[in-house]
Amino acid sequence: MQKRLCIFDTMKNKYLIKYSFEFVVIVLGISVSFWLNELSIDNQNEVERIKVLNSLKMEIKEIRDYTFEREKTWMTDLRLLNELLFPRNGIVDTDSILKITTAKSRIETFLVIYRVFDPPMNRYYSIINSGDLKFVKSDKIKEILSRLHNTSFSYVETTVEYEKQLKQSFLPFLSQNHPEIILARDDTSVSMKKYVDIISRSINSDKKLKANFIMVKRYLDYKLSFLRLYNMSLDDLEKEINLVID
């Protein structure tokens, strides 16, 4: 009887060791599998993170190209307005205006037509809508993105909208009280010099007309100031992205 118990204990210990070893192997296998899966996910997340950041960098270049052209156009508009509103010695220098533009349509455009502000943001919106922003670990980048595409953008956009409303309300006044300005634009017999003289005389003889153009100038000043803030946010974003990528 004692011999049987001894054999039973031996077999029990043998099976216990066997199954304990198998259990440890299974646990280790699961742990390794889980670790490899986590590693794979981390690697994939890192790939997606770099992809998102590179996409944002590409868009920064596109936006910078757009804002450069927009700033250059607005600066030209401002120079033309200053020549018409505040001529040196009280006389409009037509030669100075001709150095800026030789097209009557160019002058009419900035006087009565508003220019939209629509920088390329398709990549940003795609990242937001797809949820890929979650791959960006930097809270600083997320904060700058929000500042750029929400706060800074809205400042410029709002000013453009106010300018649009001003020009839309101003156009009927211009056509009723100063039709000669509108008619001269397409009249081939009216030279550029004469066209500038017509606008200058109209501004000097009508305080309301001059006041409207002064408001157009103010909105131009505001747009340029807000555009520079927008570009500063753009520079901050590029700098922060370069830091985390490098």
C-alpha positions as CSV (number, residue, x, y, z in Angstrom):
1,M,0.0,0.0,0.0
2,Q,2.8,2.3,0.9
3,K,4.5,1.5,-2.3
4,R,1.4,2.4,-4.3
5,L,1.2,5.7,-2.5
6,C,4.8,6.4,-3.3
7,I,4.2,5.6,-7.0
8,F,1.1,7.9,-7.0
9,D,3.0,10.8,-5.4
10,T,5.8,10.3,-7.9
11,M,3.3,10.4,-10.9
12,K,1.5,13.4,-9.4
13,N,4.7,15.3,-9.0
14,K,5.7,14.3,-12.5
15,Y,2.4,15.6,-14.0
16,L,2.5,18.7,-11.8
17,I,5.9,19.6,-13.2
18,K,4.8,18.8,-16.7
19,Y,1.7,20.8,-16.7
20,S,3.3,23.7,-14.7
21,F,6.0,23.8,-17.4
22,E,3.3,23.8,-20.2
23,F,1.4,26.5,-18.3
24,V,4.5,28.7,-18.1
25,V,5.3,28.1,-21.8
26,I,1.7,29.1,-22.7
27,V,1.9,32.2,-20.5
28,L,5.2,33.2,-21.9
29,G,3.9,32.6,-25.5
30,I,0.9,34.8,-24.9
31,S,3.1,37.5,-23.3
32,V,5.6,37.4,-26.1
33,S,2.8,37.5,-28.7
34,F,1.2,40.4,-26.9
35,W,4.5,42.2,-26.7
36,L,5.2,41.6,-30.4
37,N,1.7,42.9,-31.3
38,E,2.2,46.0,-29.1
39,L,5.6,46.5,-30.8
40,S,3.9,46.2,-34.2
41,I,1.2,48.7,-33.3
42,D,3.8,51.1,-32.0
43,N,5.8,50.8,-35.2
44,Q,2.7,51.3,-37.3
45,N,1.7,54.3,-35.2
46,E,5.2,55.8,-35.7
47,V,4.9,55.3,-39.4
48,E,1.5,57.1,-39.4
49,R,2.9,59.8,-37.1
50,I,5.7,60.6,-39.6
51,K,3.3,60.4,-42.5
52,V,0.9,63.0,-40.8
53,L,3.8,65.3,-39.9
54,N,5.3,65.2,-43.4
55,S,1.8,65.9,-44.8
56,L,1.5,69.0,-42.6
57,K,5.0,70.1,-43.7
58,M,4.0,69.9,-47.3
59,E,0.9,71.9,-46.6
60,I,2.9,74.5,-44.8
61,K,4.9,75.1,-48.0
62,E,1.7,75.3,-50.0
63,I,0.2,77.8,-47.6
64,R,3.4,79.9,-47.5
65,D,3.4,80.1,-51.3
66,Y,-0.2,81.2,-51.2
67,T,0.2,83.8,-48.4
68,F,3.3,85.2,-50.1
69,E,1.3,85.9,-53.3
70,R,-1.7,87.2,-51.3
71,E,0.5,89.6,-49.3
72,K,2.2,90.8,-52.4
73,T,-1.2,91.6,-54.0
74,W,-2.5,93.3,-50.9
75,M,0.6,95.4,-50.6
76,T,0.2,96.5,-54.3
77,D,-3.4,97.4,-53.6
78,L,-2.3,99.5,-50.6
79,R,0.4,101.3,-52.6
80,L,-2.2,102.2,-55.3
81,L,-4.7,103.4,-52.7
82,N,-2.1,105.6,-51.0
83,E,-1.1,107.2,-54.3
84,L,-4.8,108.0,-55.0
85,L,-5.8,109.1,-51.4
86,F,-2.7,110.8,-50.2
87,P,-0.8,112.2,-53.2
88,R,2.5,114.0,-52.6
89,N,2.0,117.8,-52.9
90,G,-1.7,117.2,-53.3
91,I,-1.3,116.0,-56.9
92,V,-1.6,112.4,-58.0
93,D,1.6,111.2,-59.5
94,T,0.4,109.2,-62.5
95,D,3.9,108.1,-63.4
96,S,4.2,106.4,-59.9
97,I,0.9,104.6,-60.5
98,L,2.1,103.5,-64.0
99,K,5.1,101.9,-62.4
100,I,2.8,99.8,-60.3
101,T,0.3,98.9,-63.0
102,T,-0.7,99.9,-66.5
103,A,-4.1,98.3,-66.5
104,K,-7.3,100.1,-65.6
105,S,-8.9,96.8,-64.7
106,R,-6.2,96.4,-62.0
107,I,-7.2,99.6,-60.3
108,E,-11.0,98.8,-60.6
109,T,-10.4,95.4,-59.0
110,F,-9.0,96.6,-55.8
111,L,-11.4,99.6,-55.6
112,V,-14.7,97.6,-55.9
113,I,-13.9,93.9,-55.8
114,Y,-12.9,92.0,-52.6
115,R,-10.2,89.4,-52.7
116,V,-10.9,86.1,-50.9
117,F,-8.5,84.5,-48.4
118,D,-8.6,80.8,-49.1
119,P,-5.2,79.1,-48.3
120,P,-4.9,75.4,-49.1
121,M,-6.0,73.4,-46.0
122,N,-7.2,70.2,-47.6
123,R,-4.5,68.1,-45.9
124,Y,-5.3,69.6,-42.5
125,Y,-9.1,68.9,-42.9
126,S,-8.4,65.4,-44.1
127,I,-6.2,64.7,-41.0
128,I,-8.9,66.1,-38.7
129,N,-11.8,64.2,-40.4
130,S,-10.0,60.9,-40.6
131,G,-8.9,61.1,-36.9
132,D,-5.2,60.8,-37.9
133,L,-4.4,63.7,-35.6
134,K,-4.3,61.1,-32.8
135,F,-1.0,59.9,-34.2
136,V,0.6,63.3,-33.4
137,K,1.9,63.0,-29.8
138,S,3.0,66.7,-29.4
139,D,0.4,68.8,-27.6
140,K,2.4,71.9,-28.8
141,I,1.8,71.0,-32.4
142,K,-1.9,70.5,-31.8
143,E,-2.1,73.8,-30.0
144,I,-0.3,75.6,-32.9
145,L,-2.5,73.9,-35.5
146,S,-5.6,75.1,-33.7
147,R,-4.2,78.6,-33.4
148,L,-3.2,78.7,-37.1
149,H,-6.4,77.2,-38.7
150,N,-8.9,78.6,-36.2
151,T,-7.8,81.8,-34.4
152,S,-5.3,83.3,-36.9
153,F,-7.3,82.2,-39.9
154,S,-10.5,83.6,-38.6
155,Y,-8.9,87.1,-38.0
156,V,-8.0,87.4,-41.6
157,E,-11.2,85.8,-42.9
158,T,-13.4,88.1,-40.7
159,T,-11.6,91.2,-42.0
160,V,-12.1,90.0,-45.6
161,E,-15.8,89.5,-44.9
162,Y,-16.1,93.1,-43.5
163,E,-14.3,94.4,-46.6
164,K,-16.7,92.4,-48.8
165,Q,-19.7,93.9,-47.1
166,L,-18.3,97.4,-47.4
167,K,-17.6,97.0,-51.2
168,Q,-21.0,95.4,-51.9
169,S,-22.8,98.3,-50.2
170,F,-20.5,100.8,-51.8
171,L,-20.8,99.7,-55.4
172,P,-24.4,101.0,-55.9
173,F,-23.3,104.4,-54.6
174,L,-20.3,104.4,-57.0
175,S,-22.5,103.5,-60.0
176,Q,-25.1,106.1,-59.2
177,N,-22.9,109.0,-58.2
178,H,-19.7,108.4,-60.1
179,P,-20.7,106.3,-63.2
180,E,-17.8,108.0,-65.1
181,I,-15.3,105.8,-63.1
182,I,-17.1,102.6,-64.1
183,L,-17.7,103.6,-67.7
184,A,-14.1,104.8,-68.2
185,R,-12.7,101.3,-67.4
186,D,-13.9,99.8,-70.7
187,D,-13.7,102.9,-72.8
188,T,-10.6,102.5,-75.1
189,S,-10.6,106.2,-75.8
190,V,-9.8,106.8,-72.1
191,S,-6.1,106.4,-71.4
192,M,-4.7,105.2,-68.2
193,K,-3.5,108.7,-67.3
194,K,-7.0,110.1,-67.9
195,Y,-8.6,107.2,-66.0
196,V,-6.4,108.0,-62.9
197,D,-7.4,111.7,-63.3
198,I,-11.1,110.8,-63.3
199,I,-10.7,108.8,-60.1
200,S,-8.6,111.5,-58.4
201,R,-11.1,114.3,-59.3
202,S,-14.0,112.2,-58.0
203,I,-12.2,111.4,-54.7
204,N,-11.3,115.1,-54.2
205,S,-14.9,116.3,-54.9
206,D,-16.8,113.7,-52.9
207,K,-16.1,113.2,-49.2
208,K,-18.3,110.1,-49.0
209,L,-16.4,108.5,-51.9
210,K,-13.1,109.4,-50.2
211,A,-14.3,108.0,-46.8
212,N,-15.2,104.7,-48.4
213,F,-11.8,104.4,-50.0
214,I,-10.2,105.2,-46.7
215,M,-12.2,102.4,-45.1
216,V,-11.0,100.1,-47.9
217,K,-7.4,101.2,-47.0
218,R,-8.0,100.5,-43.3
219,Y,-9.3,97.0,-44.0
220,L,-6.2,96.4,-46.2
221,D,-4.0,97.5,-43.2
222,Y,-5.9,95.1,-40.9
223,K,-5.6,92.2,-43.4
224,L,-1.9,92.6,-43.8
225,S,-1.4,92.8,-40.0
226,F,-3.5,89.7,-39.4
227,L,-1.8,87.9,-42.3
228,R,1.6,88.5,-40.7
229,L,0.2,87.0,-37.4
230,Y,-1.0,84.0,-39.5
231,N,2.4,83.6,-41.0
232,M,4.0,83.7,-37.6
233,S,1.8,80.8,-36.5
234,L,2.8,79.0,-39.7
235,D,6.5,79.5,-38.9
236,D,5.9,78.3,-35.3
237,L,4.2,75.1,-36.6
238,E,7.1,74.4,-39.0
239,K,9.7,74.9,-36.3
240,E,7.9,72.5,-33.9
241,I,7.4,69.8,-36.5
242,N,11.0,69.9,-37.5
243,L,11.9,69.5,-33.8
244,V,9.9,66.3,-33.3
245,I,10.8,64.8,-36.7
246,D,14.6,65.4,-36.3
